[in-house]
Amino acid sequence: MSRQKMPKEIPYRNRNQTGWWVASYIERFEFYDEDKANPNRRCLAHENTILIKAKDREQAYQKAVDLGHISEGLEARDTDTGRSGLWRYEGLTSLLPVYDELEDGAEIFWVEHVGRTVRKIQSRVKAKNELEVFDDNEY
């Protein structure tokens, strides 16, 4: 008689009632003339965060991977140096359920900081002019 493995119950933090998920992925730009054997070389990378509608975490994962690959292989040219290259998809950095229905003030995701000092927590807070949305400087 063979024993079937009982499916584990999904913990609350990984369950989703809304059908919405938040995923982040990293893509980086790679010049054609780079030393591709050197993993310590500097690069331009974007970590993109997207909303996904999916029935469960498996579907959310697959959609996030598929969406992350959209820019894979897109070519671009640096106008300052004349160097050309393309975008590379590296992979997912996060996939979380959205716990609240999407509306003004809805919690999209949260991070728990355990065992940190009060000083460390307070150091994470930014003044209004330090928030990314208020940084109007060009790169």
C-alpha positions in Angstrom: 0.0 0.0 0.0 1.5 3.3 -1.0 1.3 6.4 1.1 0.2 9.6 -0.5 1.8 12.7 0.8 -0.8 15.0 2.4 -0.7 18.5 1.0 0.7 21.0 3.5 -1.7 23.8 4.5 -0.5 27.1 3.1 0.4 29.5 6.0 -1.9 32.5 6.3 0.9 35.0 5.3 1.1 33.2 1.9 -2.7 32.9 1.3 -4.6 35.4 -0.9 -8.2 36.4 -0.7 -8.0 39.3 -3.2 -6.5 37.6 -6.3 -3.8 40.3 -6.4 -0.1 39.7 -5.9 2.9 42.0 -5.7 6.1 40.7 -7.5 9.5 42.3 -7.9 12.1 41.2 -10.4 15.6 42.3 -11.4 16.7 43.0 -14.9 20.1 44.4 -15.9 21.7 46.0 -18.9 24.7 44.2 -20.5 27.0 45.8 -23.0 28.1 43.6 -25.9 31.7 44.4 -25.2 31.7 43.6 -21.5 33.8 40.9 -19.9 30.9 38.5 -19.4 33.1 36.1 -17.4 33.6 38.7 -14.6 30.7 38.6 -12.2 32.2 41.5 -10.3 31.8 44.0 -13.2 29.5 47.0 -12.6 26.2 47.2 -14.3 22.9 49.1 -14.5 20.1 47.2 -13.0 16.4 47.9 -12.4 14.3 46.2 -9.7 10.8 46.5 -10.9 7.7 45.9 -8.7 4.5 44.9 -10.4 0.9 44.0 -9.6 -0.4 40.7 -10.8 -3.9 39.2 -10.9 -3.8 35.4 -10.3 -5.9 32.7 -8.7 -3.1 31.2 -6.7 0.6 31.6 -5.9 1.7 29.2 -8.6 -0.1 31.2 -11.3 1.2 34.4 -9.8 4.7 33.0 -9.9 4.4 32.0 -13.5 2.9 35.3 -14.6 5.6 37.3 -12.7 8.4 35.3 -14.5 6.7 35.7 -17.8 6.3 39.5 -17.3 9.9 39.8 -16.1 11.1 38.3 -19.4 9.3 40.8 -21.6 12.3 43.1 -21.9 14.8 40.2 -22.2 16.9 40.8 -25.2 15.7 44.3 -26.0 18.6 46.2 -27.5 19.7 49.7 -26.5 22.5 52.1 -27.1 24.3 54.4 -24.7 24.3 57.8 -26.5 27.2 59.1 -24.4 29.6 56.3 -25.2 28.1 54.8 -28.3 28.2 51.3 -26.8 25.3 48.9 -27.4 23.9 46.1 -25.5 20.7 44.4 -24.3 18.6 43.8 -21.3 18.9 40.6 -19.3 16.2 39.2 -17.0 17.9 38.0 -13.7 14.9 36.7 -11.8 12.3 37.3 -9.1 13.3 39.0 -5.8 9.9 38.9 -4.1 6.4 37.6 -4.5 3.7 38.4 -2.0 -0.1 38.3 -1.7 -2.0 41.6 -1.5 -4.1 41.1 1.7 -6.6 44.0 1.3 -8.9 44.8 -1.6 -7.3 47.5 -3.7 -8.6 50.9 -2.7 -7.2 54.2 -1.3 -5.1 53.3 1.7 -5.1 49.5 1.1 -2.0 47.7 2.5 -0.1 46.4 -0.5 2.6 44.5 1.4 4.5 44.7 4.7 7.9 43.8 6.0 8.4 42.6 9.6 11.6 43.8 11.4 12.3 41.6 14.3 15.0 42.2 17.0 16.1 45.6 15.5 17.0 48.5 17.8 14.7 51.4 18.0 17.6 53.5 16.5 17.8 51.2 13.5 14.0 51.4 12.9 14.0 55.2 13.3 16.9 55.4 10.8 14.8 53.9 8.1 12.4 56.9 8.2 13.0 59.5 5.5 12.2 63.2 5.4 9.7 64.2 2.7 12.5 65.6 0.5 14.5 62.3 0.8 11.6 60.2 -0.6 12.2 59.0 -4.1 9.2 60.7 -5.6 10.6 64.1 -4.6 14.1 63.5 -6.1 13.9 65.5 -9.4 17.6 65.2 -10.1 18.6 63.6 -13.4 20.9 60.6 -13.1 
